[in-house]
Amino acid sequence: MESDQLIHMIHQRSRTLSNTLNETLAPFGLSHAQYMIMYVLDTGGPSTQSHMRKYLQVEAPTIARTIATMERNDWIEKRPGTDRRTQIIHLTDNTKKMLPGIKARVAEAEKRSLMQLSDKDREVLHELLGKITNERSVEQ
């Protein structure tokens, strides 16, 4: 197999999973990009916009728009940081209450998407994906 075929296949599967996630999250009024921000805040705690941008590997205007939308929809809130120029982004109490239901739906979608894989295959996939890196993630 040529290396560009593998990159193409990974990209296509990523797009398919993103679309599945968007369909799963639509009843909650969320997109996969918004869920990824929720995931980062839920698993890692409050964070700066800059840290999330680097972690999620998105452009500054993209994350700024997504965060602004989430703030308008009361999914997140900004609070002053220790440095007056910095704002820390937190999940709202409303989001924290809804998150278990959202995560359950995401887990169901993941299970459906990966149903062709055995438990061992999933472990191997997880391990292999963890080994994949690129210049941007190495720099961070």
Chimera marker file (.cmm) of the C-alpha trace (Angstrom):
<marker_set name="trace">
<marker id="1" x="0.000" y="0.000" z="0.000" r="1" g="1" b="0" radius="0.5"/>
<marker id="2" x="1.291" y="3.450" z="-0.884" r="1" g="1" b="0" radius="0.5"/>
<marker id="3" x="1.671" y="5.911" z="1.994" r="1" g="1" b="0" radius="0.5"/>
<marker id="4" x="-0.641" y="8.459" z="0.404" r="1" g="1" b="0" radius="0.5"/>
<marker id="5" x="-3.383" y="5.810" z="0.332" r="1" g="1" b="0" radius="0.5"/>
<marker id="6" x="-3.112" y="5.399" z="4.084" r="1" g="1" b="0" radius="0.5"/>
<marker id="7" x="-3.288" y="9.152" z="4.671" r="1" g="1" b="0" radius="0.5"/>
<marker id="8" x="-6.323" y="9.336" z="2.380" r="1" g="1" b="0" radius="0.5"/>
<marker id="9" x="-8.016" y="6.448" z="4.189" r="1" g="1" b="0" radius="0.5"/>
<marker id="10" x="-7.381" y="7.976" z="7.625" r="1" g="1" b="0" radius="0.5"/>
<marker id="11" x="-8.716" y="11.327" z="6.407" r="1" g="1" b="0" radius="0.5"/>
<marker id="12" x="-11.858" y="9.764" z="4.939" r="1" g="1" b="0" radius="0.5"/>
<marker id="13" x="-12.564" y="7.759" z="8.106" r="1" g="1" b="0" radius="0.5"/>
<marker id="14" x="-12.032" y="10.902" z="10.153" r="1" g="1" b="0" radius="0.5"/>
<marker id="15" x="-14.590" y="12.749" z="8.015" r="1" g="1" b="0" radius="0.5"/>
<marker id="16" x="-17.061" y="9.881" z="8.371" r="1" g="1" b="0" radius="0.5"/>
<marker id="17" x="-16.650" y="9.871" z="12.154" r="1" g="1" b="0" radius="0.5"/>
<marker id="18" x="-17.025" y="13.673" z="12.283" r="1" g="1" b="0" radius="0.5"/>
<marker id="19" x="-20.265" y="13.434" z="10.316" r="1" g="1" b="0" radius="0.5"/>
<marker id="20" x="-21.528" y="10.651" z="12.588" r="1" g="1" b="0" radius="0.5"/>
<marker id="21" x="-20.664" y="12.750" z="15.620" r="1" g="1" b="0" radius="0.5"/>
<marker id="22" x="-22.458" y="15.791" z="14.139" r="1" g="1" b="0" radius="0.5"/>
<marker id="23" x="-25.587" y="13.688" z="13.570" r="1" g="1" b="0" radius="0.5"/>
<marker id="24" x="-25.372" y="12.320" z="17.119" r="1" g="1" b="0" radius="0.5"/>
<marker id="25" x="-24.958" y="15.779" z="18.640" r="1" g="1" b="0" radius="0.5"/>
<marker id="26" x="-27.582" y="17.571" z="16.523" r="1" g="1" b="0" radius="0.5"/>
<marker id="27" x="-30.442" y="16.875" z="18.991" r="1" g="1" b="0" radius="0.5"/>
<marker id="28" x="-28.403" y="18.740" z="21.628" r="1" g="1" b="0" radius="0.5"/>
<marker id="29" x="-27.751" y="21.673" z="19.297" r="1" g="1" b="0" radius="0.5"/>
<marker id="30" x="-24.032" y="20.877" z="19.219" r="1" g="1" b="0" radius="0.5"/>
<marker id="31" x="-21.429" y="20.299" z="16.525" r="1" g="1" b="0" radius="0.5"/>
<marker id="32" x="-18.449" y="17.979" z="16.803" r="1" g="1" b="0" radius="0.5"/>
<marker id="33" x="-16.160" y="21.031" z="17.121" r="1" g="1" b="0" radius="0.5"/>
<marker id="34" x="-18.156" y="22.275" z="20.105" r="1" g="1" b="0" radius="0.5"/>
<marker id="35" x="-18.151" y="18.822" z="21.657" r="1" g="1" b="0" radius="0.5"/>
<marker id="36" x="-14.362" y="18.638" z="21.319" r="1" g="1" b="0" radius="0.5"/>
<marker id="37" x="-14.073" y="21.851" z="23.344" r="1" g="1" b="0" radius="0.5"/>
<marker id="38" x="-16.455" y="20.422" z="25.944" r="1" g="1" b="0" radius="0.5"/>
<marker id="39" x="-14.392" y="17.237" z="26.014" r="1" g="1" b="0" radius="0.5"/>
<marker id="40" x="-11.151" y="19.157" z="26.607" r="1" g="1" b="0" radius="0.5"/>
<marker id="41" x="-12.742" y="21.186" z="29.416" r="1" g="1" b="0" radius="0.5"/>
<marker id="42" x="-14.397" y="18.125" z="30.953" r="1" g="1" b="0" radius="0.5"/>
<marker id="43" x="-11.291" y="15.950" z="30.934" r="1" g="1" b="0" radius="0.5"/>
<marker id="44" x="-8.648" y="18.604" z="31.553" r="1" g="1" b="0" radius="0.5"/>
<marker id="45" x="-10.517" y="21.238" z="33.509" r="1" g="1" b="0" radius="0.5"/>
<marker id="46" x="-10.803" y="24.957" z="32.770" r="1" g="1" b="0" radius="0.5"/>
<marker id="47" x="-8.426" y="26.201" z="30.102" r="1" g="1" b="0" radius="0.5"/>
<marker id="48" x="-7.366" y="29.204" z="28.096" r="1" g="1" b="0" radius="0.5"/>
<marker id="49" x="-8.484" y="29.656" z="24.516" r="1" g="1" b="0" radius="0.5"/>
<marker id="50" x="-4.842" y="29.565" z="23.418" r="1" g="1" b="0" radius="0.5"/>
<marker id="51" x="-4.207" y="26.219" z="25.101" r="1" g="1" b="0" radius="0.5"/>
<marker id="52" x="-7.329" y="24.679" z="23.539" r="1" g="1" b="0" radius="0.5"/>
<marker id="53" x="-6.411" y="26.065" z="20.114" r="1" g="1" b="0" radius="0.5"/>
<marker id="54" x="-2.997" y="24.416" z="20.300" r="1" g="1" b="0" radius="0.5"/>
<marker id="55" x="-4.323" y="21.140" z="21.690" r="1" g="1" b="0" radius="0.5"/>
<marker id="56" x="-7.108" y="20.879" z="19.093" r="1" g="1" b="0" radius="0.5"/>
<marker id="57" x="-4.790" y="22.142" z="16.335" r="1" g="1" b="0" radius="0.5"/>
<marker id="58" x="-7.191" y="24.716" z="14.923" r="1" g="1" b="0" radius="0.5"/>
<marker id="59" x="-6.680" y="28.272" z="13.758" r="1" g="1" b="0" radius="0.5"/>
<marker id="60" x="-7.275" y="31.131" z="16.194" r="1" g="1" b="0" radius="0.5"/>
<marker id="61" x="-10.271" y="32.616" z="14.303" r="1" g="1" b="0" radius="0.5"/>
<marker id="62" x="-11.927" y="29.188" z="14.136" r="1" g="1" b="0" radius="0.5"/>
<marker id="63" x="-11.749" y="28.512" z="17.855" r="1" g="1" b="0" radius="0.5"/>
<marker id="64" x="-12.704" y="32.113" z="18.644" r="1" g="1" b="0" radius="0.5"/>
<marker id="65" x="-15.929" y="31.737" z="16.611" r="1" g="1" b="0" radius="0.5"/>
<marker id="66" x="-16.722" y="28.368" z="18.147" r="1" g="1" b="0" radius="0.5"/>
<marker id="67" x="-16.137" y="29.632" z="21.674" r="1" g="1" b="0" radius="0.5"/>
<marker id="68" x="-18.227" y="32.758" z="21.022" r="1" g="1" b="0" radius="0.5"/>
<marker id="69" x="-21.117" y="30.587" z="19.819" r="1" g="1" b="0" radius="0.5"/>
<marker id="70" x="-20.798" y="28.286" z="22.813" r="1" g="1" b="0" radius="0.5"/>
<marker id="71" x="-20.739" y="31.249" z="25.177" r="1" g="1" b="0" radius="0.5"/>
<marker id="72" x="-23.897" y="32.711" z="23.564" r="1" g="1" b="0" radius="0.5"/>
<marker id="73" x="-25.579" y="29.322" z="23.967" r="1" g="1" b="0" radius="0.5"/>
<marker id="74" x="-24.569" y="29.117" z="27.647" r="1" g="1" b="0" radius="0.5"/>
<marker id="75" x="-22.383" y="26.029" z="27.154" r="1" g="1" b="0" radius="0.5"/>
<marker id="76" x="-19.255" y="27.743" z="28.466" r="1" g="1" b="0" radius="0.5"/>
<marker id="77" x="-18.315" y="30.887" z="30.342" r="1" g="1" b="0" radius="0.5"/>
<marker id="78" x="-15.171" y="32.988" z="30.486" r="1" g="1" b="0" radius="0.5"/>
<marker id="79" x="-13.731" y="34.031" z="33.825" r="1" g="1" b="0" radius="0.5"/>
<marker id="80" x="-10.772" y="36.300" z="34.524" r="1" g="1" b="0" radius="0.5"/>
<marker id="81" x="-7.422" y="34.563" z="34.868" r="1" g="1" b="0" radius="0.5"/>
<marker id="82" x="-4.562" y="35.501" z="37.143" r="1" g="1" b="0" radius="0.5"/>
<marker id="83" x="-3.198" y="37.743" z="34.391" r="1" g="1" b="0" radius="0.5"/>
<marker id="84" x="-5.748" y="40.410" z="33.495" r="1" g="1" b="0" radius="0.5"/>
<marker id="85" x="-5.172" y="39.725" z="29.790" r="1" g="1" b="0" radius="0.5"/>
<marker id="86" x="-6.071" y="36.054" z="30.173" r="1" g="1" b="0" radius="0.5"/>
<marker id="87" x="-9.521" y="34.566" z="30.405" r="1" g="1" b="0" radius="0.5"/>
<marker id="88" x="-10.143" y="31.027" z="31.590" r="1" g="1" b="0" radius="0.5"/>
<marker id="89" x="-12.915" y="29.070" z="29.900" r="1" g="1" b="0" radius="0.5"/>
<marker id="90" x="-15.162" y="26.912" z="32.078" r="1" g="1" b="0" radius="0.5"/>
<marker id="91" x="-18.117" y="24.639" z="31.414" r="1" g="1" b="0" radius="0.5"/>
<marker id="92" x="-21.338" y="26.146" z="32.732" r="1" g="1" b="0" radius="0.5"/>
<marker id="93" x="-23.349" y="24.346" z="35.399" r="1" g="1" b="0" radius="0.5"/>
<marker id="94" x="-26.014" y="23.679" z="32.751" r="1" g="1" b="0" radius="0.5"/>
<marker id="95" x="-23.447" y="21.961" z="30.537" r="1" g="1" b="0" radius="0.5"/>
<marker id="96" x="-22.097" y="19.900" z="33.429" r="1" g="1" b="0" radius="0.5"/>
<marker id="97" x="-25.639" y="18.622" z="34.064" r="1" g="1" b="0" radius="0.5"/>
<marker id="98" x="-26.212" y="17.744" z="30.399" r="1" g="1" b="0" radius="0.5"/>
<marker id="99" x="-22.783" y="16.261" z="29.726" r="1" g="1" b="0" radius="0.5"/>
<marker id="100" x="-23.461" y="12.723" z="31.025" r="1" g="1" b="0" radius="0.5"/>
<marker id="101" x="-26.363" y="12.354" z="28.565" r="1" g="1" b="0" radius="0.5"/>
<marker id="102" x="-24.316" y="13.815" z="25.725" r="1" g="1" b="0" radius="0.5"/>
<marker id="103" x="-21.367" y="11.534" z="26.489" r="1" g="1" b="0" radius="0.5"/>
<marker id="104" x="-23.667" y="8.503" z="26.611" r="1" g="1" b="0" radius="0.5"/>
<marker id="105" x="-24.954" y="9.295" z="23.097" r="1" g="1" b="0" radius="0.5"/>
<marker id="106" x="-21.402" y="9.804" z="21.847" r="1" g="1" b="0" radius="0.5"/>
<marker id="107" x="-20.357" y="6.456" z="23.368" r="1" g="1" b="0" radius="0.5"/>
<marker id="108" x="-23.277" y="4.744" z="21.583" r="1" g="1" b="0" radius="0.5"/>
<marker id="109" x="-22.245" y="6.329" z="18.280" r="1" g="1" b="0" radius="0.5"/>
<marker id="110" x="-18.646" y="5.252" z="18.828" r="1" g="1" b="0" radius="0.5"/>
<marker id="111" x="-19.763" y="1.703" z="19.567" r="1" g="1" b="0" radius="0.5"/>
<marker id="112" x="-21.864" y="1.610" z="16.365" r="1" g="1" b="0" radius="0.5"/>
<marker id="113" x="-19.027" y="3.093" z="14.311" r="1" g="1" b="0" radius="0.5"/>
<marker id="114" x="-16.524" y="0.534" z="15.580" r="1" g="1" b="0" radius="0.5"/>
<marker id="115" x="-18.801" y="-2.503" z="15.812" r="1" g="1" b="0" radius="0.5"/>
<marker id="116" x="-16.778" y="-4.325" z="13.136" r="1" g="1" b="0" radius="0.5"/>
<marker id="117" x="-13.755" y="-4.280" z="15.459" r="1" g="1" b="0" radius="0.5"/>
<marker id="118" x="-13.111" y="-6.719" z="18.267" r="1" g="1" b="0" radius="0.5"/>
<marker id="119" x="-12.071" y="-5.409" z="21.680" r="1" g="1" b="0" radius="0.5"/>
<marker id="120" x="-8.485" y="-6.351" z="20.818" r="1" g="1" b="0" radius="0.5"/>
<marker id="121" x="-8.720" y="-4.523" z="17.471" r="1" g="1" b="0" radius="0.5"/>
<marker id="122" x="-9.934" y="-1.405" z="19.299" r="1" g="1" b="0" radius="0.5"/>
<marker id="123" x="-7.010" y="-1.604" z="21.719" r="1" g="1" b="0" radius="0.5"/>
<marker id="124" x="-4.577" y="-1.936" z="18.813" r="1" g="1" b="0" radius="0.5"/>
<marker id="125" x="-6.244" y="0.940" z="16.949" r="1" g="1" b="0" radius="0.5"/>
<marker id="126" x="-6.028" y="3.124" z="20.050" r="1" g="1" b="0" radius="0.5"/>
<marker id="127" x="-2.346" y="2.262" z="20.455" r="1" g="1" b="0" radius="0.5"/>
<marker id="128" x="-1.532" y="2.890" z="16.786" r="1" g="1" b="0" radius="0.5"/>
<marker id="129" x="-3.394" y="6.199" z="16.658" r="1" g="1" b="0" radius="0.5"/>
<marker id="130" x="-1.463" y="7.257" z="19.744" r="1" g="1" b="0" radius="0.5"/>
<marker id="131" x="1.771" y="6.661" z="17.849" r="1" g="1" b="0" radius="0.5"/>
<marker id="132" x="0.790" y="8.806" z="14.891" r="1" g="1" b="0" radius="0.5"/>
<marker id="133" x="2.314" y="12.236" z="15.148" r="1" g="1" b="0" radius="0.5"/>
<marker id="134" x="2.982" y="15.228" z="13.002" r="1" g="1" b="0" radius="0.5"/>
<marker id="135" x="5.234" y="18.243" z="13.201" r="1" g="1" b="0" radius="0.5"/>
<marker id="136" x="2.559" y="20.415" z="14.849" r="1" g="1" b="0" radius="0.5"/>
<marker id="137" x="1.889" y="17.974" z="17.681" r="1" g="1" b="0" radius="0.5"/>
<marker id="138" x="5.614" y="17.400" z="18.245" r="1" g="1" b="0" radius="0.5"/>
<marker id="139" x="6.135" y="21.166" z="18.633" r="1" g="1" b="0" radius="0.5"/>
<marker id="140" x="3.468" y="21.373" z="21.341" r="1" g="1" b="0" radius="0.5"/>
<link id1="1" id2="2" r="1" g="1" b="0" radius="0.2"/>
<link id1="2" id2="3" r="1" g="1" b="0" radius="0.2"/>
<link id1="3" id2="4" r="1" g="1" b="0" radius="0.2"/>
<link id1="4" id2="5" r="1" g="1" b="0" radius="0.2"/>
<link id1="5" id2="6" r="1" g="1" b="0" radius="0.2"/>
<link id1="6" id2="7" r="1" g="1" b="0" radius="0.2"/>
<link id1="7" id2="8" r="1" g="1" b="0" radius="0.2"/>
<link id1="8" id2="9" r="1" g="1" b="0" radius="0.2"/>
<link id1="9" id2="10" r="1" g="1" b="0" radius="0.2"/>
<link id1="10" id2="11" r="1" g="1" b="0" radius="0.2"/>
<link id1="11" id2="12" r="1" g="1" b="0" radius="0.2"/>
<link id1="12" id2="13" r="1" g="1" b="0" radius="0.2"/>
<link id1="13" id2="14" r="1" g="1" b="0" radius="0.2"/>
<link id1="14" id2="15" r="1" g="1" b="0" radius="0.2"/>
<link id1="15" id2="16" r="1" g="1" b="0" radius="0.2"/>
<link id1="16" id2="17" r="1" g="1" b="0" radius="0.2"/>
<link id1="17" id2="18" r="1" g="1" b="0" radius="0.2"/>
<link id1="18" id2="19" r="1" g="1" b="0" radius="0.2"/>
<link id1="19" id2="20" r="1" g="1" b="0" radius="0.2"/>
<link id1="20" id2="21" r="1" g="1" b="0" radius="0.2"/>
<link id1="21" id2="22" r="1" g="1" b="0" radius="0.2"/>
<link id1="22" id2="23" r="1" g="1" b="0" radius="0.2"/>
<link id1="23" id2="24" r="1" g="1" b="0" radius="0.2"/>
<link id1="24" id2="25" r="1" g="1" b="0" radius="0.2"/>
<link id1="25" id2="26" r="1" g="1" b="0" radius="0.2"/>
<link id1="26" id2="27" r="1" g="1" b="0" radius="0.2"/>
<link id1="27" id2="28" r="1" g="1" b="0" radius="0.2"/>
<link id1="28" id2="29" r="1" g="1" b="0" radius="0.2"/>
<link id1="29" id2="30" r="1" g="1" b="0" radius="0.2"/>
<link id1="30" id2="31" r="1" g="1" b="0" radius="0.2"/>
<link id1="31" id2="32" r="1" g="1" b="0" radius="0.2"/>
<link id1="32" id2="33" r="1" g="1" b="0" radius="0.2"/>
<link id1="33" id2="34" r="1" g="1" b="0" radius="0.2"/>
<link id1="34" id2="35" r="1" g="1" b="0" radius="0.2"/>
<link id1="35" id2="36" r="1" g="1" b="0" radius="0.2"/>
<link id1="36" id2="37" r="1" g="1" b="0" radius="0.2"/>
<link id1="37" id2="38" r="1" g="1" b="0" radius="0.2"/>
<link id1="38" id2="39" r="1" g="1" b="0" radius="0.2"/>
<link id1="39" id2="40" r="1" g="1" b="0" radius="0.2"/>
<link id1="40" id2="41" r="1" g="1" b="0" radius="0.2"/>
<link id1="41" id2="42" r="1" g="1" b="0" radius="0.2"/>
<link id1="42" id2="43" r="1" g="1" b="0" radius="0.2"/>
<link id1="43" id2="44" r="1" g="1" b="0" radius="0.2"/>
<link id1="44" id2="45" r="1" g="1" b="0" radius="0.2"/>
<link id1="45" id2="46" r="1" g="1" b="0" radius="0.2"/>
<link id1="46" id2="47" r="1" g="1" b="0" radius="0.2"/>
<link id1="47" id2="48" r="1" g="1" b="0" radius="0.2"/>
<link id1="48" id2="49" r="1" g="1" b="0" radius="0.2"/>
<link id1="49" id2="50" r="1" g="1" b="0" radius="0.2"/>
<link id1="50" id2="51" r="1" g="1" b="0" radius="0.2"/>
<link id1="51" id2="52" r="1" g="1" b="0" radius="0.2"/>
<link id1="52" id2="53" r="1" g="1" b="0" radius="0.2"/>
<link id1="53" id2="54" r="1" g="1" b="0" radius="0.2"/>
<link id1="54" id2="55" r="1" g="1" b="0" radius="0.2"/>
<link id1="55" id2="56" r="1" g="1" b="0" radius="0.2"/>
<link id1="56" id2="57" r="1" g="1" b="0" radius="0.2"/>
<link id1="57" id2="58" r="1" g="1" b="0" radius="0.2"/>
<link id1="58" id2="59" r="1" g="1" b="0" radius="0.2"/>
<link id1="59" id2="60" r="1" g="1" b="0" radius="0.2"/>
<link id1="60" id2="61" r="1" g="1" b="0" radius="0.2"/>
<link id1="61" id2="62" r="1" g="1" b="0" radius="0.2"/>
<link id1="62" id2="63" r="1" g="1" b="0" radius="0.2"/>
<link id1="63" id2="64" r="1" g="1" b="0" radius="0.2"/>
<link id1="64" id2="65" r="1" g="1" b="0" radius="0.2"/>
<link id1="65" id2="66" r="1" g="1" b="0" radius="0.2"/>
<link id1="66" id2="67" r="1" g="1" b="0" radius="0.2"/>
<link id1="67" id2="68" r="1" g="1" b="0" radius="0.2"/>
<link id1="68" id2="69" r="1" g="1" b="0" radius="0.2"/>
<link id1="69" id2="70" r="1" g="1" b="0" radius="0.2"/>
<link id1="70" id2="71" r="1" g="1" b="0" radius="0.2"/>
<link id1="71" id2="72" r="1" g="1" b="0" radius="0.2"/>
<link id1="72" id2="73" r="1" g="1" b="0" radius="0.2"/>
<link id1="73" id2="74" r="1" g="1" b="0" radius="0.2"/>
<link id1="74" id2="75" r="1" g="1" b="0" radius="0.2"/>
<link id1="75" id2="76" r="1" g="1" b="0" radius="0.2"/>
<link id1="76" id2="77" r="1" g="1" b="0" radius="0.2"/>
<link id1="77" id2="78" r="1" g="1" b="0" radius="0.2"/>
<link id1="78" id2="79" r="1" g="1" b="0" radius="0.2"/>
<link id1="79" id2="80" r="1" g="1" b="0" radius="0.2"/>
<link id1="80" id2="81" r="1" g="1" b="0" radius="0.2"/>
<link id1="81" id2="82" r="1" g="1" b="0" radius="0.2"/>
<link id1="82" id2="83" r="1" g="1" b="0" radius="0.2"/>
<link id1="83" id2="84" r="1" g="1" b="0" radius="0.2"/>
<link id1="84" id2="85" r="1" g="1" b="0" radius="0.2"/>
<link id1="85" id2="86" r="1" g="1" b="0" radius="0.2"/>
<link id1="86" id2="87" r="1" g="1" b="0" radius="0.2"/>
<link id1="87" id2="88" r="1" g="1" b="0" radius="0.2"/>
<link id1="88" id2="89" r="1" g="1" b="0" radius="0.2"/>
<link id1="89" id2="90" r="1" g="1" b="0" radius="0.2"/>
<link id1="90" id2="91" r="1" g="1" b="0" radius="0.2"/>
<link id1="91" id2="92" r="1" g="1" b="0" radius="0.2"/>
<link id1="92" id2="93" r="1" g="1" b="0" radius="0.2"/>
<link id1="93" id2="94" r="1" g="1" b="0" radius="0.2"/>
<link id1="94" id2="95" r="1" g="1" b="0" radius="0.2"/>
<link id1="95" id2="96" r="1" g="1" b="0" radius="0.2"/>
<link id1="96" id2="97" r="1" g="1" b="0" radius="0.2"/>
<link id1="97" id2="98" r="1" g="1" b="0" radius="0.2"/>
<link id1="98" id2="99" r="1" g="1" b="0" radius="0.2"/>
<link id1="99" id2="100" r="1" g="1" b="0" radius="0.2"/>
<link id1="100" id2="101" r="1" g="1" b="0" radius="0.2"/>
<link id1="101" id2="102" r="1" g="1" b="0" radius="0.2"/>
<link id1="102" id2="103" r="1" g="1" b="0" radius="0.2"/>
<link id1="103" id2="104" r="1" g="1" b="0" radius="0.2"/>
<link id1="104" id2="105" r="1" g="1" b="0" radius="0.2"/>
<link id1="105" id2="106" r="1" g="1" b="0" radius="0.2"/>
<link id1="106" id2="107" r="1" g="1" b="0" radius="0.2"/>
<link id1="107" id2="108" r="1" g="1" b="0" radius="0.2"/>
<link id1="108" id2="109" r="1" g="1" b="0" radius="0.2"/>
<link id1="109" id2="110" r="1" g="1" b="0" radius="0.2"/>
<link id1="110" id2="111" r="1" g="1" b="0" radius="0.2"/>
<link id1="111" id2="112" r="1" g="1" b="0" radius="0.2"/>
<link id1="112" id2="113" r="1" g="1" b="0" radius="0.2"/>
<link id1="113" id2="114" r="1" g="1" b="0" radius="0.2"/>
<link id1="114" id2="115" r="1" g="1" b="0" radius="0.2"/>
<link id1="115" id2="116" r="1" g="1" b="0" radius="0.2"/>
<link id1="116" id2="117" r="1" g="1" b="0" radius="0.2"/>
<link id1="117" id2="118" r="1" g="1" b="0" radius="0.2"/>
<link id1="118" id2="119" r="1" g="1" b="0" radius="0.2"/>
<link id1="119" id2="120" r="1" g="1" b="0" radius="0.2"/>
<link id1="120" id2="121" r="1" g="1" b="0" radius="0.2"/>
<link id1="121" id2="122" r="1" g="1" b="0" radius="0.2"/>
<link id1="122" id2="123" r="1" g="1" b="0" radius="0.2"/>
<link id1="123" id2="124" r="1" g="1" b="0" radius="0.2"/>
<link id1="124" id2="125" r="1" g="1" b="0" radius="0.2"/>
<link id1="125" id2="126" r="1" g="1" b="0" radius="0.2"/>
<link id1="126" id2="127" r="1" g="1" b="0" radius="0.2"/>
<link id1="127" id2="128" r="1" g="1" b="0" radius="0.2"/>
<link id1="128" id2="129" r="1" g="1" b="0" radius="0.2"/>
<link id1="129" id2="130" r="1" g="1" b="0" radius="0.2"/>
<link id1="130" id2="131" r="1" g="1" b="0" radius="0.2"/>
<link id1="131" id2="132" r="1" g="1" b="0" radius="0.2"/>
<link id1="132" id2="133" r="1" g="1" b="0" radius="0.2"/>
<link id1="133" id2="134" r="1" g="1" b="0" radius="0.2"/>
<link id1="134" id2="135" r="1" g="1" b="0" radius="0.2"/>
<link id1="135" id2="136" r="1" g="1" b="0" radius="0.2"/>
<link id1="136" id2="137" r="1" g="1" b="0" radius="0.2"/>
<link id1="137" id2="138" r="1" g="1" b="0" radius="0.2"/>
<link id1="138" id2="139" r="1" g="1" b="0" radius="0.2"/>
<link id1="139" id2="140" r="1" g="1" b="0" radius="0.2"/>
</marker_set>
